[in-house]
Amino acid sequence: MGEYKSYSMELGGRTLTVDIGRVGKQANGCCFMHYGDTVVLSTATASKAPREGIDFFPLSVDFEEKMYAVGKFPGGFNKREGKPSTHAILTSRVIDRPMRPLFPKDYRNDVTLNNLVMSVDPECDPEVVAMLGSSLATSISDIPFDGPCAMTQLGLVNGEFVINPGYELRHKSELQLTVASTREKVIMIEAGANEIPEAKMIEAIYKADEINKEIIKFFDQIIAECGKEKHDYIHYEIPEELNAALYEICPPEEMEKVVFTDDKQTREENVAKVREAFAEKYGDNEEWMALIGDALYRYEKKTVRKMILVDKKRPDGRAIKEIRPLAAEIDLIPRAHGSAMFTRGQTQICDVVTLAPLSEAQKVEGLDPYITEMRYMHQYNFPSYSVGETKPSRGPGRREIGHGALAEKALVPVLPSKEEFPYAIRAVSETFESNGSTSQASICASSMALMAAGVPIKKPVAGISCGLVTGETDDDYIVLTDIQGLEDFFGDMDFKVAGTHDGITAIQMDIKIHGLTRAIVEEAIARTKEAREHILTNVMEPVIAKPRAEVSKYAPKIIQITIDPEKIGEVVGSKGKNINALIAMYDVTIDIEDDGSVSVCGTDIEKMNAAVEAIRIITTEFEKGMILTGKVVSIKEFGAFLEFAPGKEAMVHISKIANARINKVEDVLQIGDVVRAICLGKDKMGRISFSIKDCPKDPMNIGRVVASAGPEE
């Protein structure tokens, strides 16, 4: 097997161990990571050369969740792991976002970072281990990479910060923060929070940053001893002669006019004209025509950055802190349970909320034992027409899944509990138009749609994004409030923050440079707070300030009761016989929790009440004096058996059917008759008996079809 090196450090009260040269020796870089009993194999591989004609950096990040890691079989027919789970996709994105900016900008070789989760210790989240493993594997490899970077998760439990909390503490925490850093600066932030104040959030970010710097010191030792020399690669540069020709066709002052407009389509048409003019003059130069797209992109980028940083002018003419025109409305979709539209400039989101019984919650199979279902689902769609393009719909990609998860994270802290609102909730954000910050518009639209649907959220939530353009020094920068698409493409940062009037509920920060100073982070958080207050107070709350008192008439209604948990089996019945009979009889759905909570869901309130009454009968012991309505289900010589609810029967002796003496039960009762009967208590044999003739308020003493035991046929 050969020699290998092992390194260890204490991290958050547990031991992090890295084995180098033990496994995966044919990868460019490989780390066998152990954190507690969590084991992740992290590898970094690169192609020998770039694919022909490629004009971007093809980085792929995978986080493979193996069910053997938690001692389980995969669900489904094949008993084999299939496509990545939502959590695996989100984890891959968290690894990708801080690492991508650290590769050379002109690197075009295919790179794959793979993380194989082989064992999971509930106290040691494999997500952290995979991030650290990816960074270290790339850093010790021969792949060009300006790392390492490190990542720490931080929780807040009982007012105290917790480093890399395990699954149990994470679900108790007021804060779920992930911070990635280089040696000098913060490079990525991801957070979900229960209305954490801005100052506390900044404190948490830099607490995590301190820990990251300790991890990087540990990594530096490993890299010094095990790191390979970085390989050379084909550098992609635009010939100066091409740039000069482009500047001649469209001088810098003209390029400013090309990009200076608040209409995305107009700008794209202007840029297309420049390209056409270049093609008319240099169309025969195949080498230049192959590079003109990249050259034009760089020219636009240089122009926009100069306008913002030097001239203090934004491409659409707004002031640095100015938000684009805003609009909000609700109830666009007549039959939806709740709907709202939020518009910010040329970004427009329509969110539609659907309510369903808790049984419709999304079942989740993953490595976290505390997440087995999702009661609230937020899904985001980004069709090609929203940006004026045409391409077939292939379902949600990683970006769409990430945006939906961010909006979900922002709204979860204000949702009511299952006890307060026993519904499963699905919010779908449809992108009608896109020109930057659709994820934050989704949060605003979803917040209003939830209130319009009658979901009693605690407070409305709004989201906004800030951008950044930097110069040559750390002090030379401008933070932009509410970035549009162009400022996102050509800028250095997309800093998204969502929250209520009282605090932050979600953060997602992506950058294209090698980190942010603390001054930039603090200014961005302060700017988003100011903008969020404006959106909530002046745009959203005038349209809908609080949840409607009732759900839509088109939404299912739910009645909740609580029964003795010991009686659950009686309600369900053998092989579900009783509960299925109730569902069919009353046209409802019934959800029963282990604690005895029962939710009856339907659209006809009378049938729902009848179902609730039937459940009460099933779970109530017969007592003397109790009057019930039942259906004759069986006739014997000695009497008749009445069913008061599925699985709940009792016998009426022939002598207790009528005042006058009868020879046969069939002389008075037939199977299917519905009668009222009173409980007489226990007879001499200790058996519960009922009487029809002694039941009050029934002058005929028979009570045939006095009341219905179920819906009318």
N, C-alpha and C positions, 0 to 999 in steps of 0.2 A: 504493500500500500504506500510505503514511503513516508518521509517526515512531513509533518505539517506544523504550523504555528497556531497557538491559541492565545487570545488576549481577553482580559476581563476588566470590567469596571463596575462600581456600584452606581445604580441609576434608580432613583425613586424608592430606595429601600430594597431593591432586588438586584440580582447580579445579571449583567449583560455580558455574554461571552461570544466571541467571534473566532471561528476556525477558518484559517486560510490554508489552502492547499490540501485539504482533507477530501473534498469532493469537487465535482464539476470542473476538472482541470482544463477541459478543452474550450470552455467559455473564455472570452477576453478577460473577464473578472468574475470571481465567485466568492461569496461569503456564506458560511454556514452559521446562521444566527440563532443564539439561544438566549431567551429572556425568561427567567423562571423555567417553567416547563413548556413555554411556547417555543416552537422551532420553525424557522422560516429559511428556506434556501433561496438566496437572492443572487441572480446572475445578470451580467451585462454582456451583450454580444453585439458586434458590428459587422457589416458587410465589408468585403475587401475594397470595394469601389462603389460609387453611386450608380443608381440605375440611369440609363440613357434618357436625357431630356427632362430629368427631375429638377424642379425649381424651388423646392422647399426642403426642410429637414424632416425626414420620415422617422419620428420617434414613436415607438409603441411601448406601452406600459401595461403589464398584466399582473393581476393579483388573483391567484388561483386558490379558491377555498375547497379543500378536500374534506369530505365528511368524515373520513377516518381520523381526522385531527381531533374530533370530539367523540370518537367511538360510535358513529352512527352509519347506517346505510343511507345512500341518497334516496330521496323519494322518487316516485314514478315507476314506470314499467321496466325500464332498462337497468335500473340500479347502477347508474353511472352518472357522474357529474356532467351536466350539459352546459348551456350557455352561462356566462357569468351572471351572478345575482346583481341586483341593484346596488347592494352594499359593495360588492367587488368592483363594480364600475366606478362608484364614487371614490373608493380607496385608490384605484388606479389614477383617477384625476388628481387626487390630493398629492400623489407621488410625482406625477407629471408636471404639475404647475410650478413648484419651486425649482425643479431640475432643468426644465427646458431652457430657461434663459442662460444657464451656465455652460451650455455647449456653444462652440464658435458659431457666429451668425451665418457664415458661409459654408458650414459643414453639411454635406448632402448624403453621406453614407447612411444606410438603414441601421438603426439602433433599436434593439429590443431589451427592455428591462423586465425580467420575469421574477415573480415572487411566488414560491410554492409553499403554502401554509400546511405544515405536516403535523403539528401538534399545537393545541391551544390550552394554555393555562388561563382560567377565567380571571386571574389577577393581572395578566400581562397581555394587553391587546396586541394581536398580530399586526394590526395596521401600523403601529409605531415601529415595530421590528422590521417590517417590509420597507418602510421609508428609509430607515437607517441602513438597512442592507443594500438597497438600491444605490444610495449615495456612495457607500463605501466600496461596493463592487465596481462601480464606474470609476471611482477615484483611483483604485489600485490597478485598473485595467490600462491598456494602451490606447483607449479611446480618448480623444481630446475632450477635456472637461475641466472647467474652472471651479472645482469643488475643493473640499467636500462641503456639503450642507448637512444640517441635522434637524430633527423634528422632535418636538415634545408636545404631549397632550397635557392639559391642565384642567382640573375640576375645581369646584367651589362647594364644599360640604360643611355645613354649620359655620359658615363664615371663614373657613380656613381653606387655603389652596392645597390641592392634592396633585402630586406629580404622577403622570401616567396612571390614572385610576383604572382599576379593573372593572369588569362588566357591572358588578353590583353597585359600586360607588358611582359609576358613570350615570346610572339610571336614577340615582338619588341627588345628583349634583345639580346646582343652579346654573352651572356653566359647563359647556363642552367646547373647549378651546384647543385648536391645533395651530402651532406656530413653527415655521421653518426658518432657519437662519443660516447665513454664511458666517465667516469669522468676524465680519464687521457689522453686518446689518440684518434686519428682518427681511425675509424674501417672500413669505407667504403667510396668510392668516385665514383661518376658517373657524367660525364660531357659531354655536347655537346657545342662546342664553335666556334666562327667565327675567327679562327686563333689567339687565345689569347696567348700572350708571356708567357713563362714559369714563369717568376717572378710574373706576374699579377695573374696567376693561383694559385700559392702558396699563395699569399696574400689573394685571395678569399677563398681558402680552410680553412685557419686559421681564417678568419673572421667568416665563418660558424661554425667553431669549438668553438669559443668563445660563440656564441649564444647557441650552444648545451649544453655547460656547465651551462648556466643559466637555461635552461629547466630542466636539471638533478637536479639542486638544488630544483626546484619546485616539481619535481617528488619525491625526497627524503622525502619531507614533507608529501606527500600523502602516500607513502609506510610506513613511520613510524606510521601513524595513522590507515591505512587500510590494511596493508600487512598481509598475513597469514603466518604461520610457514611452511617452505618447507617440503614436505613429503619425507620419505625415499624411496629408490628404490634399486633394485637388481644391485649390482656392478659386472661388468664383468672384471675379471682379469685372466691373463694367469698364471697357476701354475709355480712356480720357477723350479720345477722338469722337466716340459715340456721344458722350455727354456734351461735348462742345457743339456737336451738330444739333443735338436736341435743344440746347440753350439758344442756339442761333434761330431755330424755327420758333421757339417759344421762350423769349427772354424772361428772367425772373419776375419782372414787374407784370408781365402778361400772365405768367403762371399764377400769380396772386389773384388776378381777376378770374382765372379759370376755376380756382377752388373757393373763392369768396362768394358763397351763396348759402341760403338756408334751405334750399331745395336739393335733395339728394339726386333726383333724376337730372336736374339741370347741370349739376356738377359732373355727373357721369357723362352726359352728352358733351360738355366742354372738353373733358379729358379725351373722349373718343375723337373729337375733331383734331386735337393735337396729334394723336396717333395717326390719323388719316393723312395729315399734312406731312408727317415724317415718312410715311409709307410712299407717298407720291414722289418724294425726292430720293429716298434711299431703298425703295422696294427691291432693287436688284441685289442688294447686299444681304445675302442670306444670313451671314454671321450676325450682323447688326439686328436684323429683323427677329432673330431668335432671342435677342437680349432686350429688345425695346420695351417689352412689358415690365421687366424688372427695373430697367432704367427709368421708365416713366413713374413707377411706384416710388422709387427712391427720390426722384425729383419732387413729386407731390409731398412726400414725407418731409423733405428738407424745407420746402416752402412753408408748409403748415407749421412746423416747429419753430421756424424763424419768426413767422407772423405772431405766434402766441408768445414766445419767450422774449423776443426783442421788441416787437411793435405793440405787444399787449392787445392784439386783435385776434378774435376767434373767427373761424371761417364763416359762421353764420351771422356775425355782427354782434353777438351777445356780449355783455359784460362778463368778467371772469367769474363772478358769483351768480350770474343770472340763470334762472331755470327757463327752459323752453315753455311755450304756451301750454297750459294744462286744462283738461276737461274731464268730467266724470259724469256718469249716468247709470241708472239701475233699471232693471225690469225690461231689458231688450228682448229677451226670449220668452214669449208668452207662457208656454207650458213648462218651462224649466222650474225647478223648485227655488232657484235663486240665480240671478244673473246681474252682471255689472260690466261696464266698459270704462277703461281708463286710458286717456290719450295724453302723451307728452310729446309735443312737436310731431314728428313723423313716426313716432312709436305708438302703436295702438294695440291694446290687449282686451279681449272679451273673455271674461271668466264665467263659467257655468257650474253651479253647485247642484249636486244630486244627493238626496238623503235616502237611506235604506236601513233595514233592520241590522242589528249587530252581526247577524249571521253572514252578512255580505262583506264583512271585513276581509282584507287581503291576508291570506295565510302566508307565513314567511318561514322558509327553511334556510337556516344559516348557522353560523358558528356561535352567535350570541344567544345564550339560553334565555335571556330576558326579552328577546324580541321574537315572538311566535306569530304575531299578526299585526297588521296595520289598520287601525280603525279610521284614521284620516289619511287620505291619499291625495296628493297634489300632482297633477300631470300637466306637462307643458308641451305644446306642439308648435313647430316652426316650419310652416309650409313655404315652398319656394316662391309663391306669389307675393309673400310679405316683403320680399326684397326685389320684386319685379323680374324674377327669373323663372325658368321652366325646367323642372326635372321630376322624374317619377318619385312618388312617395314610397319610401322603404321602411317606414316605421321610425320610432325615435332612436336617435343616435346617442352617443355618450354626452354630447353637449346638452341635448334636450332633457335627458335623464338628470343631468347635473343641475340644470336650471329649475326643473320641477322640485328636486330635493331641496334646493336653497329656499324656494318659496315655502315649501312645507315646513322647513326648519324655522322660518321666521314666524309662522302662524301657530305652530303647536303650543307655544307657551300661553296663548290667550284662549285656547279652546276649552270648552266645558268638559268636565269629567263624564264618564259613561253614566254615572249615577245621576248627574244633573241633566244629561241630554243623551238618552240611550239610542243613539243613531250611529251608523257608519256614515262617513261623509266623504264624498269625492268631489274635488274641485279640478276643473280642466281649464287651463289657460290657452286660448286660441290666439295666435299672433296674427292680427290682421295687417299690421304694418310694422316694419322694423327699421329703426335708424339709431340703435344704441339703447342699452339698458332695458331690454324687454323683460329680464328676470325681475327687475325692481318694479316695473309697471305691473307685472303679474301679481306681485304682493299687494299692491294697492287695489287692483281690480278684485282679487280674491277676498280681501278683507271686506270690501263692500258687498260682494256677492254672498258671502256667508251671513252678513247681517240682514241682507234682503231675504235670505232663505229662512230667517228666524233662528239661526244658530246663535245661542246666547254667548258669543265671545266676550271676554272680559273687557277688551279695549280694541279699538281699531289699530291696525298696523300699516305703516307706510315704508317704502324703500326708495333709496336714491343712490346714485353712483357718482364718485368723484374721479377725475383723471389727473394726470401729471405730465408736465414736460420739463425735462432737466437740461441743464447746461454742462459746462466743463467741471464745475465744482459742486460740492454738497450744498452750498448756500445759494446756488443759482438754479432756481426752480419756480414753477408756477403750478398751483393746485387749481384745477378747474371743476366747478360745480356742474353736475348734470352733463356728462359728456355724451355727445352724439357719436355715431359710428365712425366718422372720419377721425375724430379726436382719440377714439379708442384704438383704431388701426395704427395711427402714426404716433400716438403718445406712449408713455412709459408705464402707465398704471390704470387698472380698473378696480377701484376700491368701493365695494358695494356694502352698504349698511342699512339694515331694516330695524324698525322698532316702534314703540309707542311713544306717547308724550313723556313717559316716565323712564324709559331705558331701552337698551339694545336687545333685540331678540335674535339677530343673525348678522354675521359678517362673512364676506368672501372677498379676499384681496388677491389679485393677480398682477404681476409686473413683468416687464420685459428687460429690466436692467438688473444689476447685481445687488439689489437691496434698497431699503428705504431708511433714511435717518429717523430718529425719534421725532424730530420737529415736523417732518412730513406726515408721519402717522398721526400725531396729535392734531395737526391742522386739518387733515382729511376727516377725522372723526368729528371734530368741531363743526366743520362745514356740513357734513351730512346731518348732524343734529339740527342745525339751523334750517336746512332745506326740508327735513322731515316734518318739523313743526309747521312750516308754511303749507306743505301739502295736506297735512291732516286738518289744520284749522281752516284754511281758505278754499280747499278744493273738495276733499272727501266728506268732511262732516256737514257742510251745507247740503249735501245730497242725501246722506244717511249717517246719522251720528251715533245711533245705537241699534241693536238688533230688534227686529220686529217681534211683537209679543207672541205671535203664533206662526207656525210653519205654513207654507203655501197649501192652498186647497188641493193642489195636485200631488203633494207629498204624502207619503204614508204616515198614518198616525200611530203612536205607540202609547200603550198603557203599561206602566210598571207596577208590579206587586212583589212582595217578598213572601216566600213560603219556607217552612221548616226544611233545611237541607236533607233531613232524613226522609222527607216525603217526595224527593225528586224522582226516585224510582217508580213511585205510584203514578206520577203524572206521565212519565215516559212510557211505562208499561213494558211488557215482555216484547223484545225486539222492536220497540218503538210503536207498539200497537195503539196505545192510548193517545200519545201526542199526535200521531199521524191521523187518528180519527178526529181529534179536535181541529187540526189544521184543515182537513177536508170538510168538516161539518160547518165551520164558521168562516172559511175562506180567509184565514189569517196565517201569519208566520209566528212561531213561538221560539224564543231563545231563552235558555235556562243556564245560569251561571252556577258554579260549584257552591257559591255562598247562599244559594236559594233565591237570587234575583231572577225574576221572570219578566220578560218583555213580550207583550202581545202586539203585533203590528198588523195593520190592515187599513182599508180605506172606508169601510162601513162601520161607524162607531157603535151601532146597535149590535152587530155581530161580534165586534171586539168585546163589548161589555158582557155579552152572553158567554164568550169564551173565557173571560176572566172569572165569571161566576162559576163556570164548570170546573175551572182549576181550583177555585176555593172549595167547591164541594168535594172534589177528589182528595184534597189535602186536609179536610176537616173530619174529625171523628163524629159519628152519629151520636146525638144527645137527645134525651127525652124532651119532647115539645118542639123539636125542629120540624118545620114544614118544608117539604121539597116537592118539586115537580119531576116526574119520571115517565119513561116510556116502558110499556109492557114488552118485555123481550122474551119471556118464556112463561108457559102455563103448565102447571102440574095439577094433579087431582086435589092436592092439599092447599093450593094457592097460586099466586102469580109473582113473578120476579120483575121488579122495576129497575131500570137503569137510569140513575140520576145524572150521570156523566160517564164518559168512557172509562170502563173499569171499576165503576162505583155502583154496585147493585145491592138490593135488599129484597127480602121476601115479605109479601102481605098474605097472611093466612086467609083461607076462604071465609072464615067467620068474621073477618075484619074488612070485607069488601063492601058489603051493603047492610042496611039496617034489617031488611027482611032476610029470612033464611033462603039460601040459594043451593040448588043441587049440584050445579057445575059452574066452575069459574067462567066458562065460555058463555054462560047465559048473560053475563054482565060485561065481561072484558074480552077484548080481542088483541092479538099481538099487533103492536104498533100504536095502540091507544096511549094517549098522554094524559096522566092523571096527577092529582095532588094527594100527598099522603103525609101523615104526621107520625113522628117517631114516638113509640110507646116505651122506649127503653129496653132493658133486658127482660126476657121472659124467665120462667122457672129453670130453664135449661141453660140460662146465661147467654141466649142468643138475642141479637137486636131484632126487634119486630116493628113493623109499620102498620098503620091503619088508614084505609081510605074513608071508611064511614065516619070516623071520629075527627076527620079533618074539618076545621071550622070554615065558614064562609063558602060552603058548597052545598046548597039546599038539596041537590039531587043525590048527594052522597056517592056519586060515581065519579064526577069530574072529568068525563071523557072530553079530551081536547080542550081542557080548561086553559092550558098555556102551552106554548111550543117549547120543546126541548132543544130545538135547533132551528135553522132557517126554514122558512116555508118552502115547500116543494112546488 
